[in-house]
């Protein structure tokens, strides 16, 4: 090509910030360690450890030791500096190959309820403190000009605000499910409650066998197992379910909440759900929307987008109900990486 034909230089579309001297993982760990030193509350420190772990930034087990980092960027420690950077680069490559170097995804997984209830440190009373620490951590990284966070701080802040409300609602809902209507159906037609119901008119040896089996008591709140009678169950479903209805199908599914209706004359809210394909994060094709019914106190904690893992039952008159709830996920949960069973 003739030199006269060379086009004038144009600005590159490449974001040169991606070629930072320090690996992302190293920058995140340094900010996290600095924030940890500022925290005086023991629970907050533990919250930060859990937060950084969820994002694969090791506050407890950093890639480089404190002894190694003392040599970092010292005038006479060029080789040590190169070795430290190489260690972080290699660790980043490992995480990228596994698809786990993703701070927003890690935080969504962290605040997806299951992590909080599985932690002995972060219980219901510390949910607010947990979300507060997450926000402080994000702010600290943005202030340190970590653009991988700074560029998305507004969206991440909206997510944390959403989590702050949904976690409390999810906690309350988990303690209320499946609700009296669904429990009544479970007792009368098919389900976990029917399998453990004790009819005191049965022979003593049958009662003893039922009590010792321990079948499904963990699948329902104790108060439902103890307090709900056959007669009460019939009154609850009266006028909603046909007298001669029978269970025609049951299956474990993920159900995503689509909408919550107003309270009807029967005292129940109509909640529309769909069978959810968590691998593709979409509704299952060919499945019609499903109507479930819940009492007012319970429906107040149901939020569109939540996903309920449960056993779904279909009656011959077209009614549906659930029991055996195994997990409740907030609307922002990244369920595409979480196995169902």
Secondary structure, DSSP 8 states (H G I E B T S, - for coil): --GGG-------SS-GGGG-SS-HHHHHHHHHHHHHHH---HHHHHHHHHHHHHTT--SSS-SS-HHHHTTTT-TT-HHHHHHHHHHHHHHHHHHHHTT---HHHHHHHHTSSHHHHH-SSS-GGGHHHHHHHHHHHHHHHHHTT-HHHHTTHHHHHHHHHHHHHHHHHHHHHHHHTT-HHHHHHHHHTSSHHHHH---TTS-HHHHHHHHHH--SGGGS-HHHHHH--HHHHHHHHTTTS-TT--EEEEEEEEEEEEEEEEE-TTSEEEEEEEEEETTTTEE-TT---EEEEEEHHHHTT--TT-EEEEEEEEETTS-EEEEEEEEEE-TT--GGGS---
